[in-house]
Amino acid sequence: MAQVLEFKLPDLGEGLTEAEIVRWLVAVGDVVAVDQPVVEVETAKAMVEVPCPYGGVVTARYGEEGTELPVGAPLLTVAVGGTGGAGPATAPVAAEEDAGTAAAQAGSAESAVSAVSSEYSGNVLVGYGTAGPAARRRRVRQTAPAAAPAPVAVPAPVPAPAHRGPVPVISPLVRKLARDGGLDLRQVRGSGPEGLILRADVELALAAARDRQVTAPEPAPSAPSVTSAGERVPLRGVRGAVADKLSRSRTEIPDATCWVDADATELMAARAAMNAAGGPKISLLALLARICVHALARFPELNSTVDTAAREIVRLPDVHLGFAAQTPRGLVVPVVKDAGRRTAEALTEEFGRLTEAARQSALTPADLTGGTFTLNNYGVFGVDGSTPIINHPEAAMLGVGRIIPKPWVHRGELAVRQVVQLSLTFDHRVCDGGTAGGFLRYVADCVEQPAVLLRTV
């Protein structure tokens, strides 16, 4: 007899307590395997797929797409084989395949359930998968078996059309592009390796769909969806997380900002010389990160956090450098771990990896947490200065404006130099203006004369 097991939204880690259902990957009646992704959810940290720890037939789903569920809420129920319960499957693969064939021939829903492995896996993981070494495993503590529930009638699986197959692993950005365009990815032929669906494939399919709509009869106009009261946009997902964090920062942290203009001509020349020497290219962000690391070594007060409950300033031993990145999902702050131990080449590589992951909406919660200091290069937006809000619970943020030619007094003469405005927003509880000014002045000196770094290496 089949046993119906309830799968709840698992603990997503990193303090996350809820997630929004973006897209269901299975329907009621579908047969699922152990660790098969069943739903795509969006948290305040990342967009991830949730794998189911049971193998069997989906009997119910809880929550429509767009619904927000708390951790621990029922997600779906699965009917598993009658003899296995939630214990490990012992039948060999060949026996399972034979049983599956017999079930298909008999047309029995319960036989179809029994044909699926009823193994319970402890890999209730989000976003990482379970096949690679990066997958984290959570062991489920064994408890005494509960009383067997009453027999449940299990609906027979509804076979999918023959032309539709499983959708392979696709980047979240491509999935979102297809979802926004109302495109079923199972009907798209991928041009990537092993049939992988690429962004170009989705754009081509959407363009073809638009062409078909042009030739179709034009429907009657519908009433506008926005009323005179204005459009309401829910504060949830990334936008909601950003709002909460910025509000908390403004509420808890008495921040102050100081700024200075600096002549970045020598820094730009040094970078050009390094890149002309061959080898991996060095990014400007990596050089600024190196400067920040050395400045924090001189002024450790700014690499700290405040424990409000204990009324203590906690000075942190390592620099985990966050950097602001604008993505289609909103502002995120990926973190370069152990930035103080990385070379300029290694920093460039890690900045590139995290930036690409941010663009693809593929950042994991671990990529977005643990920062101790933030570098904000808002110059990429074409602005000179800003007074940014500190990334709580950090104590400071360095802002970098655009680097542009300006008249500047250089060696007693007026000249056109590459000038940048640097700003430091800091928590006034961890230090006073003298420390903040000393940090910013050291950063400016390194920008103007990169050889200053040689004295601290």
C-alpha positions, 0 to 999 in steps of 0.5 A: 500500500502506498504511503503519502509523505509530506515534503515541507519547505526546507531550511534554506540557511543563512537566516532565510525564513521564507521563499516565493514560489516562482515556478512549479517544475512538477504537476499533480500526478507526475512521478518524481525521483529522489533529489529531483528538483520540484519547484523553483523559488526565490529568496532574499538571497538567490533564485534556487531549485528545491529538490524533493527527498522522496521518490514517488507520485506527486499527490498534492501541491501547496501554493500557487506561483507567486505565493510566499511560503515560510520555512516549514510550510507544506510544499507538496505530498508524495505517495511512495511504494507500500513496502519501503516507507521512508527507509532506504531502497534495497531492490537493484536498479534492474528490478526497479526497471522491471517493476516499472515496466510491469506497472506501465503494462498493468496501468495501476497507479499503485504499481507505478508508485512502487516502481519508484525508489522510496529512498529518503535522502538527507540531501534537502539542499537548495541551489547547489544540487547533490551530484557535485562535491560542492553539495552540502549534505544534511543528515536527517535524525532517525526517529521512531516510525509513526503509525501507518496512515490510512490507505490513500487513493493515488491518482494515476500519472498523467503522461506528458505529450510525446514531443515534450521531454524533461527540461535540462539544467538551465541558467536562472536568467534563461528560465526567467526570460522564458517565463516572462515571455510565456514560453514553454522551455520543453518546446525549445530546441537547445543549441548549446552543448548536449542540447543545452538551451541558451539565451539566444535560443529563447530569444529566437523562439520568442521572436518567432512567437511574436511574428505569429501574433502579428498575423493573428486577429487583434483581440478587443482592447482590455481595461488597463490594469493600473487604477487611478490610485497607482500601481502597487509593487510588493516589497518581497524577494530581493527588493524586500530584503534590500528595503529591510536591510537599508531600513535597519541600517538607517535605524541602528547605525549613526553614520557619517560621511567624509569625502576627498578628491584624488588624482588617479592618473598614476593609478591608471598608468600603473594599471596600464603598465601591469596589463601591458606586461602580459599575463592575466589582466588586472581590473581597476576594482581589484587595485582599489580592493588591494588599497582597501585591504591595506588601509583596513590593516592600518585602521582596523576599527573600520573592519568591525561590527557592533554587538548591540546586545553586549554593547561591544565593538567586535573587530574582525580578523579577516577582510571579506570584501563586499562589492555592490552589483546591479542586476536584473533582480536588483542590487546585490552585494557579493562577497570576496572571501579572504580578500586580504590574502588574494593577489591582484590577479586572484581578486580580478578573477573572483570579482569576474566570477561573482559578477557573472554569477550575479548577472545570471542570478546564480549567486548562492546565499554563501556568496552574498553573506559574511562581508566585513567591508563594502566597496561601492563603485558607483562611478560606473553609473556616471556619477561623481559622488554619493553618501551610501547607506552602510551594509548592515551589520558592517561598519563602513563603506568606501564609495568610488565615483567616476574617473574623468579628466579635470583641471588639477594643480600638479607639481605647481602647475595647472594640468589636466589629470584623471580625477576621482571623488572618494567617499567613506561612510562609517559607523560613528560608534566604532570610531571618530572622524580622525580615524575615518579621515586617516583611512580615507586620506591613506586610500587617496594617497595610494590612489595618487601614488601607488608606490605608497603600497610598496611600503606596506607589502 
